[in-house]
Amino acid sequence: MRLGKMAPAGGCRAARGLRVLLAVLALARGALALTEQYPTLSLLKQRQGMAGGCASAGEWVEQYSAESDSSFLRLRESDCDIGGTSSCESVLSLNTEKILSQAKLLAEQKRFPFATDNDNTNEELAIAYVLIGNGLYDEAIRHFSTMLQEEPELVSAIYGRGIAYGKKGLHDMKNAELALFELSRVVSLEPDHPEVFEQRAEILSPLGRISEALSDLTKAIQLQPSARLYRHRGTLYFISEDYATAHEDFQRSLELNKNQPIAMLYKGLTFFHRGLLKEAIESFKEALKQKADFIDAYKSLGQAYRELGNFDAATENFQKALLLNQNHVQTLQLKGMMLYHHGSLDEALKNFKRCLQLEPYNEVCQYMKGLSHVAMGHFYEGIKAQTKVMLNDPLPGQKATPEYLKVKYLREYSRYLHAHLDTPLTEYNTDIDLPGNFKDHWAKNLPFLIENYEEQPGLQPHIKDVLFQNFESYKPDVQELICVADHLGSMMQYETPGFLPNKRIHRAMGLATLEVMQAVQRTWANSKVRMNGKTRLMQWRDMFDIAVKWRRIADPDQPVLWLDQMPARSLSRGFNNHINLIRGQVINMRYLEYFEKILHFIKDRILVYHGANNPKGLLEVREALEKVHKVEDLLPIMKFNSKTRDGFTVNTKVPSLKDQGKEYDGFTITITGDKVGNILFSVETQTTEERTQLYHAEIDALYKDLTAKGKILILSAELGEVDAVCNLILSLVYYFYNLMPLSRGSSVIAYSVIMGALMASGKEVSGKIPKGKASIKYIAMTAPGSEAFSKIARSWMNLKSISPSYKSLPSVSETFPTLRTMIEVLNTDSSHCLKKPIVVV
């Protein structure tokens, strides 16, 4: 196929090109006054952003231009807006001679795609490409069309017209269809040119036709591999969440051209999204070596450290990003969210407010601003921000954001909290007060579509917001109480990737521990408690409810609810607590420590299953299992039996202490998938009414025994009695962990009860949770029984006799009897505690 026919001798075409160009400039000048009548001349710069924080199409053009042999890609788009003045002046001041001069230079050097052997044809083609470069897309299209009337198969004109349609704007499907049509014509005429496949991929990808775009890029790579093409394809794999394949492409790109900070950044992001945080950090640091002022690398480095739980390193890198650009919205948003989850609500608010100054419709910042205000007791400002999020309805066909889905629940809960700010906590019960369907939908994160729902009353003017309390305004003994609580709460921190220290949660759960201690001591001394408007002897649920109330108020974003208080219909269907350990290529780093133990359990259960159902193949299965060292290795074994071909589930069993030989359902392990990178490895507990009753009976019996032995312990401090009480406490919580009776927060709530009840028995936990242990609940859930769990827990708790000074601490429930006083103490500055010794420890 010829790239162009020879033109007749003479300057006819050049003269015609000059006339067309004069007409174009006349039209363009007229458009300044006639924008509404000539809207096609709006020279809007294309910014087709890609998902996942990837570079926009405009950025890709700039990135490619340095490597590209195609001069077309080096033509910069104009920022001209016909409705404006200054930027358009530069375009319209380009006189005919100047444009012809640019076109002549372009033609002489053949710096545009598919140049011909005819100088006049090339000069005319170059004029159209100069028009594209200056944002005059309609004029370029007319110019190419005129040429194609004479030469219908002039490849450069077909290609250029396709480019011009694409640059007009892919938001108009007509432009997209015409661009694809033209580029497909070029492919059929010239199938061996990689740039055409690449250009078509750039049209397809913003339209969501990722698989077609990937196919085009693969063809381009086959024709002529380049660092740019591998990087481009890697980005599309990244958008498709195929992080492993994306990583391979970014690696190939870097092998061809190692000095690519953007490719190195995306290589790091492929690690980050697979939970490989340390590898991600190394890539982000390498990107910064190549480009010292790379804001996105600093931002990503900050987020990686945040996910590792390294607050100081995360803060340092977010700050470096903001020093380079104090108006970088995404960094402000991420830093604000980190500060919120660190318990630094005042500092978080500053970031969210700055974010909203720059981007008023940012839903994440608006939601987090409202949440921060409510958590601090500023209900009027909080609900105002929440309402703004609610008003931002998604467009038809548009997926609602997580913030939009959550905000109405938060607003209703905020109203409820505000109405109860000054009501004694002993006189009401949140689980009973909130409507059942509201709780069910909230816990399951469902859209707020609740039939016959009656909204909570609006804010009542006579109930004022919570005011800030200085630490010094508290009496010395209360100051001591706060500092002891901070210390106790810090003992519950997991030192493993994925868990950011949260000083607000630390204080809340430290106070919960002390309140549990005091309440249990009173119970063992035969004193009654005031709960839910009634005075009675404390039951085991009351003990946990103390921790629940503190966990709820520390972070009102999370629905901490008793599952057995959900509507009967929800319980009859089963309420699942579900955690993905591996989803696709994403590894949950929090629970990596337990993979080996869970894998060992699965292998045992597979042997039992095949022993019962496939005895002839048992030897083959056993040999195959010896080669299983990671979850992916189980995939071939799934094929051994037709019933497990698509996946299988394994159920754990929890032995009863009350009824020897009886077992309860524990948690369910599920593995599905057909290949590495397409695996779902998850654990869940299913809360049904029958299962709940069985566990409740077990916990009731243990609590009854604990109370009896606790009363004896008050009168006699014999070592044997103390050990028996400690084992009963740990056994009771073992069943609580396996029951998983709360929608959120079961782990820290149960551990605060352990610490508080042990302190009531005269023993204090002085050892920290071992590094790498991501969750006490998984230790309990994977232990073969309560005795084994007690042994494991006591191995690190390093129990010591409690200091007598604890007895002098004021009553937590009397010092903080209302939501208002609870919020006040959580808000107060804790830095004073670092400057003074803790007497009781």
C-alpha positions in Angstrom: 0.0 0.0 0.0 1.4 3.4 -1.0 1.5 6.0 1.7 0.5 8.7 -0.8 0.1 9.4 -4.5 2.4 11.7 -6.4 0.8 15.1 -6.8 0.7 16.9 -10.2 3.7 19.2 -10.9 3.4 22.8 -9.7 2.2 24.6 -6.5 -1.6 24.0 -6.8 -1.8 22.2 -3.6 0.3 24.7 -1.7 -1.9 27.5 -3.0 -5.0 25.6 -2.0 -3.4 24.9 1.5 -2.7 28.6 1.8 -6.4 29.5 0.9 -7.7 26.9 3.4 -5.3 28.2 6.1 -6.5 31.8 5.6 -10.1 30.7 5.8 -9.3 28.8 9.0 -7.7 31.8 10.7 -10.7 34.0 9.6 -13.1 31.5 11.2 -11.0 31.3 14.3 -10.9 35.0 14.8 -14.6 35.2 14.2 -15.1 32.5 16.8 -13.9 34.9 19.6 -17.1 36.8 19.1 -19.4 33.9 18.1 -18.5 31.2 20.5 -22.1 30.1 21.0 -22.6 29.9 17.2 -19.3 28.0 16.8 -18.9 25.8 19.9 -16.7 23.3 18.1 -13.8 25.8 18.4 -13.6 25.5 22.2 -10.0 24.5 22.7 -10.4 22.5 25.9 -7.3 20.6 27.0 -8.0 16.9 27.3 -7.5 15.4 30.8 -8.8 11.9 30.6 -7.8 10.7 34.1 -7.1 7.0 34.7 -8.3 5.1 37.7 -6.1 4.2 40.7 -4.1 7.5 40.7 -2.6 6.8 37.3 -1.3 9.4 34.9 -3.9 11.1 32.7 -3.8 10.9 29.0 -2.3 14.3 28.7 0.5 13.3 31.1 1.1 10.1 29.1 1.6 12.2 25.9 4.2 14.3 27.7 5.9 11.2 29.2 6.0 9.4 25.8 7.2 12.4 23.8 10.7 12.1 25.0 11.0 8.6 23.7 8.7 8.7 20.7 9.9 8.7 17.1 6.6 10.2 16.1 6.9 14.0 16.1 3.1 14.2 16.3 3.3 13.1 19.9 5.6 16.1 20.6 3.0 18.6 19.5 1.7 20.3 22.6 -2.0 20.8 23.0 -3.1 24.4 23.4 -4.6 25.7 26.6 -6.6 28.2 24.6 -10.2 28.7 25.5 -12.2 30.7 23.0 -14.2 32.2 25.8 -11.1 33.6 27.3 -8.5 36.1 25.9 -4.8 35.7 26.8 -4.2 32.1 26.0 -6.2 32.4 22.7 -4.1 35.4 21.6 -1.1 33.2 21.0 -3.1 30.9 18.7 -4.8 33.6 16.7 -1.7 35.7 16.4 -0.1 32.9 14.5 -0.2 34.4 11.0 -0.3 32.4 7.8 3.4 32.8 7.2 4.2 31.6 10.7 2.0 28.5 10.4 3.3 27.7 6.9 6.8 28.1 8.3 6.1 25.6 11.0 4.5 23.2 8.5 7.3 23.6 6.1 9.9 22.6 8.8 7.7 19.7 9.9 7.4 18.5 6.3 11.1 18.9 5.4 12.0 16.7 8.5 9.0 14.4 7.9 8.2 14.7 11.6 4.7 13.5 11.4 3.2 10.0 10.9 3.1 8.3 7.5 4.9 11.0 5.6 4.8 10.5 1.8 7.4 10.9 -1.0 5.7 14.0 -2.3 6.9 17.3 -0.8 3.7 19.2 -1.6 1.5 16.5 -0.1 3.8 16.5 3.0 3.5 20.2 3.4 -0.2 20.1 3.2 -0.4 17.3 5.7 2.0 19.2 8.0 -0.4 22.2 8.0 -3.2 20.0 9.4 -0.8 18.5 12.0 0.2 22.1 13.1 -3.5 22.9 13.4 -3.9 19.9 15.7 -0.9 21.0 17.7 -2.6 24.4 18.2 -5.9 22.9 19.3 -7.8 23.7 16.0 -9.2 20.2 15.7 -12.3 21.0 13.5 -10.1 22.9 11.1 -7.6 20.1 11.0 -10.4 17.6 10.3 -11.7 19.7 7.4 -8.2 20.0 6.0 -7.6 16.2 6.1 -11.1 15.6 4.7 -10.4 17.8 1.7 -7.2 15.9 1.0 -9.0 12.5 1.4 -11.6 13.6 -1.2 -8.8 13.4 -3.8 -6.9 10.6 -2.2 -9.2 8.3 -0.1 -6.4 6.1 1.0 -3.9 8.7 2.1 -2.8 7.0 5.3 -1.4 10.1 7.0 -4.6 12.0 6.5 -6.8 9.1 7.8 -4.5 8.8 10.8 -4.4 12.6 11.4 -8.2 12.8 11.2 -8.5 10.0 13.7 -6.1 11.8 16.1 -8.1 15.1 15.7 -11.4 13.3 16.5 -9.8 11.8 19.6 -8.5 15.1 20.8 -11.9 16.8 20.3 -13.0 15.0 23.4 -13.9 11.4 24.1 -16.8 12.5 26.3 -18.7 12.8 23.0 -19.2 9.2 21.9 -19.4 10.4 18.3 -15.8 11.7 18.4 -14.7 8.4 20.0 -16.4 6.3 17.3 -15.0 8.4 14.5 -11.5 8.3 16.0 -11.7 4.5 16.3 -13.1 4.1 12.8 -10.2 6.1 11.3 -7.5 4.4 13.3 -9.0 1.0 12.4 -8.8 2.0 8.7 -5.1 2.7 9.2 -4.6 -0.6 10.8 -6.2 -2.4 7.8 -4.0 -0.4 5.4 -0.8 -0.4 7.4 -0.9 -3.3 9.9 2.8 -3.2 10.8 3.0 0.2 12.5 3.0 -0.1 16.3 2.1 3.6 16.9 -1.4 3.1 15.3 -2.2 0.2 17.7 -0.9 2.4 20.6 -2.9 5.4 19.6 -6.1 3.2 19.2 -5.4 1.8 22.7 -5.3 5.4 24.0 -8.8 5.9 22.6 -10.1 2.6 23.9 -8.9 2.7 27.5 -10.7 5.9 28.6 -13.9 4.3 27.2 -13.5 1.4 29.6 -12.6 -1.0 26.8 -9.5 -2.2 28.6 -9.3 -5.7 27.1 -9.3 -4.3 23.6 -6.7 -1.7 24.5 -4.5 -4.4 26.0 -4.8 -6.4 22.9 -3.7 -3.4 20.8 -0.7 -2.7 23.1 0.3 -6.3 23.0 0.3 -6.1 19.2 2.4 -2.9 19.3 4.9 -4.6 21.6 5.2 -7.6 19.3 5.9 -5.2 16.4 8.4 -3.0 18.2 9.0 -3.3 22.0 9.8 -0.1 23.8 9.9 1.1 27.4 7.0 3.4 26.7 4.7 0.6 25.4 5.5 -1.8 28.3 4.8 1.1 30.7 1.5 1.9 29.0 0.4 -1.7 29.0 1.5 -2.1 32.6 -0.8 0.8 33.6 -3.8 -0.8 32.0 -3.1 -4.1 33.8 -2.8 -2.0 37.0 -6.2 -0.4 36.3 -7.6 -4.0 35.8 -6.2 -4.9 39.2 -3.9 -7.5 37.6 -1.0 -6.3 39.7 1.4 -9.2 39.1 1.2 -8.8 35.3 1.4 -5.0 35.6 4.6 -5.5 37.7 6.2 -7.6 35.0 5.5 -4.9 32.4 6.9 -2.1 34.6 9.9 -4.2 35.2 10.5 -4.8 31.5 10.0 -1.1 30.8 12.6 -0.2 33.5 15.0 -2.8 32.0 14.8 -1.0 28.7 15.1 2.5 30.3 15.9 2.5 34.0 15.5 6.2 34.4 11.7 6.4 34.6 10.5 7.7 37.9 6.8 7.2 36.9 7.4 3.6 35.9 9.2 3.0 39.2 6.4 4.6 41.1 3.8 2.3 39.5 6.1 -0.7 40.1 5.9 0.3 43.7 2.2 0.6 43.6 1.9 -3.0 42.2 3.7 -4.1 45.4 1.5 -1.9 47.6 -1.8 -3.2 46.3 -0.6 -6.8 46.9 0.2 -6.0 50.5 4.0 -6.2 49.8 4.7 -2.9 51.7 8.4 -3.2 52.3 9.0 -3.9 48.6 6.7 -1.0 47.7 8.7 1.4 50.0 12.0 0.4 48.2 10.5 1.2 44.8 9.1 4.6 46.0 12.5 5.5 47.4 14.1 4.5 44.1 11.6 6.7 42.2 12.7 9.6 44.5 16.4 9.0 43.7 15.5 9.5 40.0 13.2 12.5 40.7 13.9 14.3 44.0 10.8 16.5 43.7 8.3 13.7 42.9 5.3 14.6 45.0 3.3 11.4 44.2 6.3 9.2 45.3 6.4 11.0 48.7 2.6 10.7 49.0 2.8 7.0 48.2 5.7 6.5 50.5 3.7 8.1 53.3 0.7 5.9 52.7 2.9 2.8 52.7 4.4 3.7 56.0 0.9 4.4 57.3 -0.1 0.9 56.3 2.9 -0.5 58.1 1.8 1.4 61.2 4.9 3.7 61.2 3.2 7.0 62.1 6.4 9.1 62.3 7.8 8.0 58.9 4.4 8.4 57.3 4.0 12.0 58.7 7.5 12.9 57.4 6.8 11.8 53.9 3.4 13.4 53.7 5.0 16.6 54.9 7.7 16.4 52.2 5.0 16.1 49.6 3.2 19.2 51.0 6.4 21.2 51.2 6.7 20.7 47.4 3.0 21.6 46.9 1.0 22.8 49.9 -2.2 22.5 47.8 -1.8 18.8 46.9 -5.3 17.6 47.7 -4.8 13.9 47.7 -1.9 14.2 50.2 -4.0 16.5 52.4 -6.8 13.9 52.3 -4.5 10.9 53.1 -2.6 12.7 55.8 -5.9 13.8 57.4 -7.2 10.2 57.4 -4.0 9.0 58.9 -4.3 11.6 61.7 -7.9 10.7 62.4 -7.0 7.0 62.7 -4.1 8.0 64.9 -6.5 9.7 67.3 -5.2 13.2 66.4 -8.6 14.6 65.5 -7.8 18.4 65.8 -4.8 18.0 63.4 -6.9 15.8 61.1 -9.6 18.5 60.9 -7.1 21.1 59.7 -6.1 18.9 56.7 -9.8 18.2 55.8 -10.7 21.8 55.9 -7.7 22.8 53.7 -8.7 20.0 51.3 -12.2 21.4 51.1 -10.9 24.9 50.5 -9.1 23.6 47.4 -11.8 21.1 46.3 -15.2 21.9 47.9 -16.9 18.9 46.5 -14.4 16.3 47.7 -16.6 13.7 49.3 -13.9 12.0 51.3 -12.7 15.2 53.0 -16.3 16.3 53.6 -17.3 13.0 55.2 -14.1 12.9 57.3 -14.6 16.5 58.4 -18.1 15.6 59.6 -16.9 12.5 61.3 -14.1 14.3 63.1 -16.4 16.9 64.4 -18.9 14.4 65.7 -16.2 12.3 67.3 -15.1 15.4 69.2 -18.6 16.3 70.2 -19.1 19.2 67.7 -22.5 17.9 66.4 -23.7 21.1 64.7 -20.6 21.3 62.4 -20.5 17.6 62.0 -24.1 17.2 60.8 -23.7 20.2 58.5 -20.8 18.5 56.8 -22.7 15.2 56.6 -25.7 16.8 55.0 -23.4 18.2 52.2 -22.3 14.7 51.4 -25.9 13.5 51.4 -26.8 16.1 48.9 -24.2 14.9 46.4 -26.4 12.2 44.8 -24.7 10.0 42.3 -25.7 10.4 38.7 -27.9 7.8 37.0 -25.7 4.7 36.4 -22.9 6.1 38.6 -21.7 4.0 41.5 -22.2 5.6 44.9 -19.1 6.3 46.8 -18.4 4.6 50.2 -18.8 7.9 51.9 -22.3 8.5 50.3 -23.4 5.0 51.4 -22.2 5.5 55.0 -23.2 9.1 55.6 -26.9 8.7 56.4 -26.1 6.1 59.0 -23.5 8.4 60.6 -26.0 11.4 60.6 -28.7 9.3 62.3 -26.2 7.9 64.9 -24.9 11.5 65.4 -28.4 12.7 66.2 -28.9 9.8 68.6 -25.6 10.6 70.4 -26.4 14.3 70.6 -29.8 13.6 72.2 -28.1 11.4 74.9 -25.1 13.6 75.6 -26.2 14.3 79.2 -28.3 11.2 80.0 -26.6 8.9 82.5 -25.1 6.0 80.6 -26.7 3.6 83.1 -30.2 4.6 82.0 -30.3 3.6 78.4 -29.1 0.9 75.9 -28.0 1.8 72.4 -28.6 -1.7 71.1 -32.2 -1.6 72.2 -32.8 2.0 71.3 -31.6 1.9 67.6 -34.2 0.4 65.2 -33.3 -3.2 64.2 -33.3 -2.7 60.5 -31.2 0.4 60.9 -28.6 -1.6 62.8 -28.7 -4.5 60.4 -28.2 -2.3 57.3 -25.5 -0.2 59.0 -23.5 -3.3 60.1 -23.7 -4.8 56.6 -22.8 -1.5 54.9 -26.0 -1.7 52.8 -27.6 1.3 51.0 -29.9 3.3 53.3 -33.1 1.8 52.0 -35.1 1.0 55.1 -38.9 0.7 54.9 -40.9 2.8 57.3 -37.8 4.2 59.0 -38.5 7.1 61.4 -35.6 9.5 61.5 -33.9 10.4 64.8 -35.0 13.8 66.1 -33.0 16.8 64.9 -30.5 18.6 67.1 -32.1 20.2 70.2 -30.9 23.7 70.8 -30.8 23.3 74.6 -28.1 20.5 74.3 -24.8 22.3 73.7 -21.8 20.8 71.9 -19.0 19.3 73.9 -16.4 21.9 75.0 -12.6 21.2 75.2 -11.3 20.3 78.7 -7.7 21.1 79.6 -5.9 18.3 81.2 -5.1 20.7 84.1 -8.8 21.2 84.8 -9.1 17.7 86.1 -8.3 16.9 89.7 -4.9 15.3 90.3 -6.4 11.8 91.0 -8.4 12.0 87.7 -5.2 13.1 85.9 -3.6 10.0 87.3 -6.5 7.9 86.1 -6.1 9.2 82.6 -2.4 8.6 82.4 -2.8 5.0 83.8 -5.5 4.4 81.1 -3.1 5.7 78.4 -0.5 3.2 79.5 -2.9 0.3 79.7 -4.3 1.1 76.3 -0.9 1.1 74.8 -0.4 -2.5 76.0 -3.1 -3.6 73.5 -1.3 -2.3 70.5 -0.4 -4.8 67.8 3.2 -4.4 66.5 2.6 -5.8 63.1 2.0 -4.3 59.6 -1.4 -2.8 59.1 -2.1 -1.6 62.6 -1.5 2.2 63.2 -1.3 3.2 66.8 -4.4 5.2 67.8 -4.0 7.1 71.0 -7.7 7.8 71.3 -8.5 4.1 71.1 -5.7 3.5 73.6 -7.2 5.9 76.2 -10.8 4.6 75.6 -9.8 1.0 76.1 -7.5 1.8 79.0 -10.4 3.4 80.8 -12.6 0.5 79.8 -10.0 -1.9 81.4 -10.1 0.1 84.7 -13.9 0.3 84.7 -14.1 -3.5 84.1 -11.6 -4.0 87.0 -13.7 -1.9 89.3 -17.0 -3.4 88.3 -15.8 -7.0 88.7 -14.3 -6.2 92.1 -17.7 -4.8 93.2 -19.5 -7.9 91.8 -17.2 -10.3 93.7 -17.9 -8.2 96.8 -21.6 -8.8 96.3 -22.4 -5.3 95.2 -25.0 -4.7 92.5 -24.5 -2.6 89.3 -26.8 -0.1 87.6 -27.2 -1.2 83.9 -29.8 -0.3 81.3 -32.0 1.5 83.9 -32.0 -1.5 86.4 -30.0 -2.3 89.5 -28.9 -5.9 89.6 -25.9 -8.3 89.8 -23.6 -7.9 86.9 -23.7 -10.6 84.1 -21.0 -11.4 81.7 -22.5 -9.3 78.9 -22.5 -6.2 81.3 -18.8 -6.7 81.7 -18.3 -6.6 77.9 -20.8 -3.8 77.5 -18.4 -1.6 79.5 -15.7 -2.0 76.9 -18.3 -1.8 74.1 -19.5 1.7 75.2 -15.9 3.0 75.2 -15.0 1.5 71.8 -18.2 3.0 70.3 -17.6 6.5 71.4 -13.9 6.4 70.5 -14.8 6.1 66.8 -18.5 6.7 65.9 -17.8 5.7 62.2 -17.8 2.0 63.1 -21.0 0.2 64.1 -20.1 -1.7 67.2 -23.3 -3.7 67.7 -24.4 -7.0 69.4 -25.4 -9.3 66.6 -27.9 -11.2 68.7 -29.8 -7.9 69.1 -30.3 -7.7 65.3 -33.8 -8.5 63.8 -34.8 -12.1 64.0 -35.0 -12.3 60.2 -31.3 -11.3 60.0 -30.3 -13.9 62.6 -32.2 -16.6 60.9 -30.3 -16.0 57.7 -27.0 -15.9 59.5 -24.9 -12.8 60.1 -21.3 -13.3 58.7 -18.2 -11.8 60.0 -16.0 -12.1 56.9 -12.3 -11.3 56.4 -10.4 -11.8 53.2 -6.9 -13.2 53.7 -6.1 -13.3 50.0 -8.4 -11.8 47.4 -7.1 -12.1 43.8 -3.6 -10.8 44.2 -4.1 -8.8 47.3 -2.7 -10.3 50.5 -4.0 -9.1 53.9 -0.7 -8.4 55.6 -2.4 -8.1 59.0 -2.9 -11.8 59.2 0.1 -13.1 57.3 1.4 -14.6 60.6 -1.5 -17.0 60.8 -1.4 -18.3 57.2 1.0 -21.2 58.1 -1.2 -22.3 61.0 -4.4 -22.1 59.0 -2.7 -23.9 56.1 -1.6 -26.7 58.4 -5.1 -27.1 59.7 -6.5 -27.2 56.1 -4.0 -29.9 55.2 -5.2 -32.0 58.1 -8.8 -31.6 57.2 -8.1 -32.5 53.5 -6.5 -35.8 54.7 -9.6 -36.6 56.8 -11.9 -35.8 53.9 -10.1 -38.0 51.4 -9.7 -40.7 54.0 -13.4 -40.9 54.2 -14.4 -40.2 50.6 -11.4 -41.2 48.5 -9.4 -43.9 50.4 -7.8 -45.2 47.2 -6.4 -41.8 46.3 -5.3 -41.0 49.9 -1.6 -41.8 49.3 -1.5 -39.5 46.2 -3.2 -36.7 48.2 -0.7 -37.2 51.1 2.3 -36.9 48.8 0.8 -33.9 47.1 0.2 -32.2 50.5 3.8 -32.6 51.5 4.6 -30.2 48.6 2.1 -27.6 49.9 3.9 -24.6 51.5 1.6 -21.8 50.6 -2.1 -21.3 49.8 -1.6 -21.4 46.0 -0.1 -24.8 46.3 -3.5 -26.2 47.2 -5.0 -25.4 43.8 -3.8 -28.7 42.1 -5.1 -30.7 45.1 -8.6 -29.2 44.6 -8.8 -31.0 41.3 -8.4 -34.5 42.9 -12.1 -34.6 43.6 -15.0 -33.3 41.5 -16.7 -31.9 44.6 -13.7 -29.7 45.4 -12.8 -28.7 41.8 -14.0 -25.2 42.1 -13.1 -24.7 45.8 -13.8 -26.0 49.2 -14.6 -24.9 52.8 -13.2 -26.2 56.0 -14.9 -25.7 59.4 -13.1 -25.5 62.7 -14.5 -27.0 65.8 -14.5 -25.6 69.3 -14.6 -28.2 72.2 -17.0 -27.6 75.0 -15.9 -27.4 78.6 -19.5 -27.6 79.9 -20.4 -30.8 78.0 -17.3 -32.9 77.5 -17.1 -34.4 74.1 -19.4 -31.8 72.5 -18.1 -29.5 69.8 -19.4 -26.2 68.5 -18.9 -24.7 65.0 -15.9 -22.4 65.0 -15.1 -20.4 61.9 -15.2 -21.4 58.2 -12.1 -21.3 55.9 -13.0 -20.9 52.2 -10.6 -21.3 49.2 -11.8 -20.8 45.7 -10.0 -20.1 42.4 -8.5 -21.7 39.4 -5.1 -20.1 39.1 -2.5 -18.1 41.0 -3.7 -14.5 41.1 -7.3 -15.5 41.0 -7.8 -16.9 44.5 -10.2 -16.1 47.3 -8.8 -17.3 50.7 -11.1 -16.1 53.5 -12.4 -16.8 57.0 -15.8 -16.1 58.4 -18.0 -16.8 61.4 -21.7 -17.2 60.9 -23.8 -15.9 63.7 -27.1 -17.8 63.9 -29.6 -17.9 66.7 -28.8 -21.6 67.4 -25.0 -21.2 67.4 -25.3 -18.1 69.6 -27.4 -19.9 72.2 -24.9 -22.7 72.4 -22.0 -20.3 73.0 -24.0 -18.2 75.5 -24.7 -21.4 77.5 -21.0 -22.1 77.6 -20.1 -18.5 78.6 -22.9 -18.4 81.2 -21.5 -21.5 82.9 -18.0 -20.1 82.9 -19.1 -16.7 84.2 -21.1 -18.4 87.0 -18.0 -20.4 88.0 -15.8 -17.3 87.7 -18.1 -15.2 90.0 -18.1 -18.0 92.6 -14.3 -18.4 92.6 -13.9 -14.6 92.5 -15.9 -14.2 95.7 -13.7 -16.9 97.3 -10.6 -15.0 96.0 -11.7 -11.8 97.8 -11.5 -13.7 101.1 -8.5 -15.8 100.3 -5.4 -14.9 98.2 -4.1 -18.4 97.8 -2.0 -18.9 94.6 -4.2 -21.8 93.4 -7.3 -19.7 93.6 -5.7 -16.9 91.6 -4.6 -19.3 88.9 -8.0 -20.9 88.6 -9.6 -17.5 88.3 -7.1 -16.4 85.6 -7.8 -19.6 83.6 -11.5 -19.1 83.9 -11.2 -15.5 82.6 -9.1 -16.6 79.6 -11.5 -19.5 78.9 -14.5 -17.3 79.0 -12.9 -14.9 76.5 -11.8 -17.8 74.3 -15.4 -18.6 73.7 -16.3 -15.0 73.2 -13.6 -14.7 70.5 -14.9 -17.8 68.7 -18.5 -16.6 68.9 -17.6 -13.2 67.5 -20.8 -11.7 68.8 -20.1 -8.1 67.7 -20.2 -6.5 64.3 -16.9 -4.7 64.9 -14.2 -4.3 67.5 -14.4 -7.8 69.1 -10.7 -8.2 69.5 -9.8 -5.1 71.5 -13.0 -5.2 73.5 -12.3 -8.8 74.6 -8.7 -8.0 75.4 -9.6 -5.0 77.6 -12.0 -7.3 79.5 -9.2 -9.9 79.9 -6.9 -7.2 81.3 -9.6 -5.6 83.6 -10.8 -9.0 85.0 -7.3 -10.2 85.6 -6.6 -6.9 87.5 -9.7 -7.6 89.6 -8.1 -10.9 90.5 -4.9 -9.2 91.6 -2.9 -9.9 88.4 -1.7 -7.3 85.9 -0.6 -7.9 82.3 2.9 -6.5 82.1 4.0 -8.1 78.8 3.1 -6.7 75.4 1.5 -8.7 72.6 4.4 -10.3 70.7 5.5 -8.6 67.6 3.8 -10.1 64.5 0.8 -11.3 66.4 -1.9 -9.5 64.4 -5.0 -10.4 66.4 -5.7 -12.2 69.7 -8.9 -13.4 68.2 -7.0 -15.5 65.6 -4.9 -17.0 68.3 -8.1 -18.0 70.0 -9.8 -19.2 66.8 -6.8 -21.4 65.8 -6.2 -22.8 69.3 -7.4 -26.4 69.7 -9.2 -25.5 72.9 -9.5 -23.1 75.8 -6.7 -24.6 77.8 -4.3 -24.2 74.8 -5.4 -20.6 74.3 -4.8 -19.8 78.0 -1.3 -21.3 77.9 -0.4 -19.3 74.7 -1.8 -16.1 76.1 -0.1 -16.4 79.5 3.2 -17.1 77.8 3.5 -13.4 76.8 1.2 -11.7 79.3 3.9 -12.0 82.0 1.3 -11.7 84.8 2.5 -9.8 87.9 0.8 -8.9 91.2 -1.1 -5.7 90.9 0.1 -2.5 92.6 -2.1 -1.5 95.6 -2.1 2.0 94.1 -4.8 1.0 91.7 -7.3 0.9 94.6 -6.8 4.7 95.1 -7.9 5.5 91.6 -11.3 7.2 91.3 -14.3 5.3 89.9 -14.3 5.5 86.1 -18.1 5.1 85.9 -18.7 7.9 88.4 -16.0 10.2 87.0 -17.3 9.9 83.4 -21.1 9.1 83.8 -22.3 10.5 80.5 -21.3 10.6 76.8 -20.3 14.3 77.2 -17.8 13.5 80.0 -16.5 10.5 78.0 -15.9 12.6 74.9 -14.3 15.3 77.0 -11.7 12.9 78.4 -11.0 11.4 75.0 -10.4 14.9 73.6 -8.1 16.2 76.3 -4.4 16.4 75.5 -2.3 13.4 76.6 1.1 14.9 76.3 1.2 15.7 80.0 1.3 12.0 80.8 4.6 11.6 79.0 6.2 14.1 81.4 5.1 12.4 84.6 5.7 8.9 86.1 2.8 6.6 86.4 2.6 5.8 90.1 0.7 2.6 89.9 2.8 0.7 87.4 
